[in-house]
Amino acid sequence: MGRISNTVTLAKQSWEVLKADKELLALPILSFVASTIVAASFVVPMFFIGDDPGAIGYVVMFVMYVALAFVTIYFNTALVSAADERLQGGDPTISSALAGANRLVGRILPWAVISATVSIALRAVEQRGGMLGRIAAGIAGLAWTLVTFLVIPIFVVEGLTVGDAVKRSAELFKRTWGENMAAQFGFGILGFLLSLPAILVIVLGAVTGSGIALGVAILVGVVWIVAVSVTLAALNAIFQTALFHYAAGGKTLGPFGHGALATAFRRK
């Protein structure tokens, strides 16, 4: 219960930061739209590739993975840049957030390539290794996510190259691994709990047996889930930034200065 309480506290403190810059919620929306456009642009080539992709097919798949990773990382970098600006006492805007991401494109692109390569490798293990492969891929994927959790804040604040940023993130993870991991899972659980009303609405719409009621329920449910996802993406970026400053230098900034990070993340 203590860890869940810490997660709720950290989410509330992240929300205090987000309230001052609600327009930044547009960044996860832009990320979703851009990702959808990128994915849609690969529908036709992937259709013709079929189940036996061949060399050209694998190249197309790799390009798609890199493009999708780039979009996600780019907008996450913009969010972290804005969060860092606010926590440092500034007043970020959409323009300043995007400018922060633009100056780091030289870091974002190689990181997208690495991320895409790891994703493809894990997918290959999962598909070809049966049950053991799925378990191994799941464990490896989780470990990769945890160890590289602070890479983007490191890009933004310290400006390190990709290789050095990964090493730095791993180093900082070792200092805060316990509650760090618990909080990341906690944000996922929080997202699930906040999405339950949408699921309930959809179920109730289906129970009525009315096509119109079901359609309205699905629309309301989807909008609610998207709103939850967008908000949590922004809160997670703020949390990442605050955690980086604490793990790197013991600094608690903004609302996080009230001690939640110091309590939740005991430095090793």
C-alpha positions in Angstrom: 0.0 0.0 0.0 2.9 2.3 0.7 4.2 2.0 -2.8 0.8 2.6 -4.3 0.4 5.7 -2.1 3.8 7.0 -3.3 2.7 6.5 -6.9 -0.5 8.5 -6.3 1.5 11.2 -4.5 3.9 11.4 -7.4 1.1 11.5 -9.9 -0.5 14.4 -8.0 2.7 16.3 -7.9 3.3 15.7 -11.6 -0.3 17.0 -12.1 0.6 20.2 -10.2 3.3 20.9 -12.8 1.0 20.0 -15.7 -1.7 22.3 -14.5 0.5 25.3 -15.1 1.0 24.2 -18.8 -2.1 22.3 -19.9 -1.4 23.2 -23.5 1.4 20.6 -23.3 -1.2 17.9 -23.5 -1.2 18.7 -27.2 2.2 17.0 -27.5 1.0 13.4 -26.8 -1.9 14.1 -29.1 0.4 15.2 -31.9 2.5 12.1 -31.2 -0.5 9.9 -31.6 -1.6 11.6 -34.8 1.9 11.5 -36.3 2.3 7.8 -35.3 -1.0 7.0 -36.9 0.0 8.8 -40.2 3.4 7.0 -40.2 1.8 3.6 -39.6 -0.9 4.2 -42.3 1.8 5.1 -44.8 3.3 1.6 -44.4 -0.1 -0.3 -44.7 0.2 -0.7 -48.5 3.8 -1.9 -48.7 3.3 -4.2 -45.7 0.2 -5.7 -47.5 2.2 -6.6 -50.5 5.1 -8.0 -48.4 2.8 -10.6 -46.9 3.8 -13.3 -44.5 7.2 -14.0 -46.3 8.8 -10.6 -46.3 12.2 -11.4 -47.8 15.2 -9.0 -47.7 13.2 -6.0 -49.0 10.4 -6.7 -46.7 12.7 -6.7 -43.6 14.2 -3.4 -44.8 10.7 -1.9 -45.0 9.7 -3.2 -41.6 12.9 -1.8 -40.1 12.3 1.6 -41.6 8.7 1.5 -40.2 10.0 0.6 -36.7 12.6 3.4 -36.9 10.0 6.0 -38.1 7.5 5.1 -35.4 10.3 5.1 -32.7 11.5 8.5 -33.9 8.1 10.1 -33.7 7.5 8.7 -30.2 10.9 9.7 -28.9 10.8 13.1 -30.6 7.5 14.1 -28.8 8.6 12.5 -25.5 11.8 14.7 -25.7 9.6 17.7 -26.3 7.6 16.9 -23.2 10.7 16.3 -21.1 12.2 19.5 -22.4 9.1 21.5 -21.4 8.9 19.7 -18.0 12.5 20.6 -17.3 11.9 24.2 -18.2 8.9 24.4 -15.8 10.7 22.6 -13.0 13.7 25.0 -13.4 11.3 28.0 -13.0 10.7 28.8 -16.7 7.4 29.1 -18.6 7.4 26.5 -21.4 5.2 26.7 -24.5 4.5 24.2 -27.3 7.1 26.1 -29.4 9.8 26.0 -26.8 9.1 22.3 -26.2 9.4 21.5 -29.9 12.5 23.7 -30.1 14.0 21.6 -27.3 13.3 18.4 -29.3 14.6 19.9 -32.6 18.0 20.7 -31.1 18.4 17.1 -30.1 17.4 15.4 -33.4 21.0 14.3 -33.7 20.5 12.3 -30.5 16.9 11.3 -31.2 17.5 9.6 -34.6 20.3 7.2 -33.5 18.3 6.4 -30.3 15.3 5.6 -32.5 17.5 3.3 -34.6 18.7 1.5 -31.5 15.2 1.3 -30.0 13.8 -0.1 -33.2 16.6 -2.7 -33.5 15.9 -3.8 -29.9 12.1 -4.0 -30.6 12.7 -6.1 -33.7 15.1 -8.4 -31.9 12.7 -8.9 -29.0 9.8 -9.6 -31.4 11.9 -12.2 -33.3 12.7 -14.0 -30.0 9.1 -13.9 -29.0 7.8 -15.3 -32.3 10.4 -18.0 -32.8 11.0 -19.1 -29.2 7.6 -20.3 -28.3 6.5 -19.9 -24.7 10.1 -19.6 -23.4 10.8 -17.1 -26.1 7.8 -15.0 -25.1 8.9 -15.1 -21.4 12.5 -14.2 -22.3 11.4 -11.4 -24.6 9.1 -10.0 -21.9 11.8 -10.1 -19.2 14.4 -8.6 -21.6 12.0 -5.9 -22.7 11.2 -4.9 -19.2 14.8 -4.8 -18.2 15.6 -2.6 -21.3 12.7 -0.2 -20.4 13.8 0.2 -16.8 17.5 0.6 -17.5 16.9 3.2 -20.3 14.1 5.0 -18.5 16.2 8.2 -18.0 17.9 8.4 -21.4 15.6 11.2 -22.7 16.0 13.5 -19.6 19.8 12.9 -19.9 19.6 14.0 -23.5 17.7 17.1 -22.5 19.6 18.2 -19.4 23.1 16.8 -19.9 23.3 16.6 -23.7 25.2 13.3 -23.7 25.6 11.1 -26.8 23.5 8.0 -27.1 26.0 5.6 -25.8 27.0 7.7 -22.9 23.3 8.5 -22.1 22.5 4.7 -21.9 25.4 4.2 -19.6 24.4 7.1 -17.5 20.8 5.9 -17.3 21.9 2.5 -16.2 24.1 4.1 -13.5 21.3 6.2 -12.2 18.9 3.3 -12.3 21.1 1.4 -9.9 20.8 4.2 -7.3 17.0 4.1 -7.3 16.0 0.8 -8.8 13.5 -0.4 -6.1 10.9 2.3 -5.9 11.8 3.5 -9.4 10.5 0.2 -10.7 7.5 0.3 -8.4 6.5 3.8 -9.5 6.7 2.9 -13.2 4.4 -0.1 -12.6 2.3 2.2 -10.5 1.7 4.6 -13.3 0.6 1.7 -15.5 -1.8 0.5 -12.8 -3.1 4.0 -12.3 -3.8 4.2 -16.1 -5.7 0.9 -16.0 -7.8 2.1 -13.0 -8.6 5.4 -14.7 -9.7 3.5 -17.8 -12.1 1.3 -16.0 -15.1 3.8 -16.2 -14.7 3.8 -20.0 -14.7 0.0 -20.1 -17.8 0.0 -17.9 -19.6 2.5 -20.2 -18.8 0.3 -23.3 -20.0 -2.9 -21.5 -23.3 -1.1 -20.4 -23.8 0.1 -24.0 -23.4 -3.5 -25.3 -25.8 -4.8 -22.6 -28.6 -2.5 -23.8 -28.7 -4.3 -27.2 -29.2 -1.0 -29.0 -26.8 -0.2 -31.9 -27.1 3.5 -31.2 -26.4 3.2 -27.5 -23.4 0.9 -28.2 -22.0 3.3 -30.8 -22.3 6.2 -28.3 -20.8 4.1 -25.6 -17.8 3.1 -27.7 -17.3 6.8 -28.7 -17.4 8.0 -25.1 -15.2 5.1 -24.0 -12.6 5.7 -26.7 -12.4 9.4 -26.0 -12.1 8.7 -22.3 -9.3 6.2 -22.8 -7.4 8.6 -25.2 -7.7 11.4 -22.6 -6.3 9.1 -19.9 -3.5 8.0 -22.1 -2.6 11.6 -23.2 -2.6 12.8 -19.6 -0.6 9.9 -18.2 2.0 10.4 -21.0 2.5 14.0 -19.9 2.6 13.1 -16.2 5.1 10.4 -16.9 7.4 12.8 -18.8 7.2 15.2 -15.8 7.9 12.3 -13.4 10.9 11.2 -15.5 12.4 14.7 -15.4 11.9 15.1 -11.7 13.4 11.6 -11.0 16.4 12.4 -13.2 17.2 15.5 -11.2 16.8 13.7 -7.9 18.9 10.6 -9.0 21.6 12.7 -10.6 22.1 15.4 -8.0 19.7 14.8 -5.2 17.6 17.9 -6.2 13.9 18.0 -5.7 12.3 20.7 -7.9 8.8 22.3 -8.0 6.1 20.4 -6.2 8.5 17.4 -5.7 10.4 19.5 -3.2 7.9 18.5 -0.6 9.8 15.3 0.0 7.9 12.6 -2.0 10.9 11.8 -4.1 13.2 11.7 -1.2 10.8 9.3 0.6 10.0 7.2 -2.4 13.4 6.9 -4.0 16.1 6.0 -1.6 19.4 6.5 -3.3 21.7 3.5 -3.2 
